[in-house]
Amino acid sequence: GAGVSQSPRYKVAKRGQDVALRCDPISGHVSLFWYQQALGQGPEFLTYFQNEAQLDKSGLPSDRFFAERPEGSVSTLKIQRTQQEDSAVYLCASSPTRGTEAFFGQGTRLTVV
Amino acid sequence: EDQVTQSPEALRLQEGESSSLNCSYTVSGLRGLFWYRQDPGKGPEFLFTLYSAGEEKEKERLKATLTKKESFLHITAPKPEDSATYLCAVHGDSWGKLQFGAGTQVVVTP
């Protein structure tokens, strides 16, 4: 596709529910990133993939957060047993190679009620 | 740990009133400094990459410069459509991790 595509755009989850957020990167992009953005703040790094390998997951806030990219293309960010503090916009980005500019999707706004 | 501080937090400009945004950074081994624009409800949109002190990049009314400790985004004769939040981010020793600042919210009034 022309850009990074994320789905769903909006997700409302009841506290304790599991959610899965999808990211379709730009075709051919090797690097893929997940970020979390709270209102009025800059994006905070969650995790990074180089092809299918998850090279850095130091930003994942707890073991309830899990990300995968099994075939080196589409990625899924899963949050188990959601809590209110998980409410945020989740951004996915991809870049052609490591260290070059990253292109972001529109984000998924998650609201936990 | 890499740190990025942006100032001011918010900036209100009259159309045509030029100004500059600041991005101060501390990083162990700068591999790149990035500027993004973010409109409400959208993801960040890439503007510039700067790699070394003294480098400058321009795009329409925007010009980004880089020193060893900070970067500036100059907005010349802004228009209302330049209203957005401008984010600065750095790539340090950890290749995969872009460290973002909190952003500067710019409002340009006619």
Interface residues (C-beta under 8 A of the other chain):
Chain A: V4 S31 F33 Y35 G40 Q41 G42 P43 E44 F45 Y48 Q50 L55 D56 S58 G59 L91 A93 R98 G99 T100 E101 A102 F103 F104 G105 Q106 G107
Chain B: V4 Q6 R31 G32 F34 Y36 G41 K42 G43 P44 E45 F46 T49 L87 A89 H91 S94 W95 G96 K97 L98 Q99 F100 G101 A102 G103
